[in-house]
Amino acid sequence: MFPPIASRDSILSDEMHPCTRAYHDVVIYGDAASDDTLYEGPIVVHANGWIELEGDRLLSPQAIHHIDIYDDKD
């Protein structure tokens, strides 16, 4: 689902829902007081709040405290 890191192609495909957002570089935290991360890397955020990780894994919105997004802004 995710293109190579050096790709110039969009990580959003034509088949994705228009409310779906994709990010190349994020860090997901499960709790505010901890520096332990749940995940680092690319994600797809679905309209229903679920987070799709690499390898077609899903992360529930209830498991996430916050997400830091480090994508470069154009």
C-alpha positions as CSV (number, residue, x, y, z in Angstrom):
1,M,0.0,0.0,0.0
2,F,2.9,2.4,0.7
3,P,5.3,3.4,-2.1
4,P,9.1,3.5,-1.6
5,I,10.4,6.3,0.6
6,A,12.2,7.9,-2.4
7,S,9.1,7.8,-4.7
8,R,7.6,10.9,-6.2
9,D,4.2,9.2,-6.5
10,S,1.4,10.2,-4.1
11,I,0.6,7.8,-1.3
12,L,-3.1,8.4,-1.9
13,S,-4.5,6.1,-4.6
14,D,-7.6,6.8,-6.8
15,E,-9.5,4.1,-4.9
16,M,-9.2,5.9,-1.5
17,H,-12.1,7.7,0.1
18,P,-11.8,11.5,-0.2
19,C,-11.8,11.9,3.6
20,T,-8.8,9.6,3.9
21,R,-5.5,11.2,4.7
22,A,-2.0,9.7,4.3
23,Y,1.2,10.8,6.0
24,H,4.8,9.6,5.3
25,D,6.5,10.3,8.6
26,V,4.6,10.1,11.9
27,V,5.1,9.0,15.5
28,I,2.1,7.6,17.4
29,Y,2.0,7.7,21.2
30,G,-0.3,5.7,23.4
31,D,-0.1,7.9,26.5
32,A,0.7,11.5,27.4
33,A,3.2,10.7,30.2
34,S,5.3,8.2,28.4
35,D,8.0,8.6,25.7
36,D,7.3,5.1,24.5
37,T,6.0,5.1,21.0
38,L,3.4,2.7,19.5
39,Y,4.5,3.2,16.0
40,E,6.8,5.2,13.7
41,G,6.5,5.5,10.0
42,P,3.9,6.1,7.3
43,I,0.2,5.8,8.0
44,V,-3.2,6.2,6.4
45,V,-6.0,7.8,8.5
46,H,-9.4,6.6,7.6
47,A,-12.6,8.7,7.9
48,N,-13.8,6.5,10.7
49,G,-10.7,7.3,12.8
50,W,-8.9,4.0,12.4
51,I,-5.2,4.2,11.5
52,E,-3.8,1.9,8.9
53,L,-0.1,1.0,9.4
54,E,2.4,-0.8,7.1
55,G,1.6,-4.4,6.5
56,D,-2.1,-3.8,6.4
57,R,-2.4,-3.6,10.2
58,L,-5.0,-1.3,11.8
59,L,-4.7,0.7,15.0
60,S,-7.8,1.6,17.0
61,P,-8.4,5.3,17.7
62,Q,-9.0,4.4,21.4
63,A,-5.4,3.1,21.6
64,I,-3.9,6.4,20.5
65,H,-3.2,9.4,22.7
66,H,-1.7,11.6,20.0
67,I,0.2,11.6,16.7
68,D,3.1,13.8,15.8
69,I,3.3,14.4,12.1
70,Y,6.8,15.2,10.6
71,D,5.9,15.4,6.9
72,D,7.5,18.3,5.1
73,K,5.1,21.1,4.3
74,D,5.1,22.3,0.7
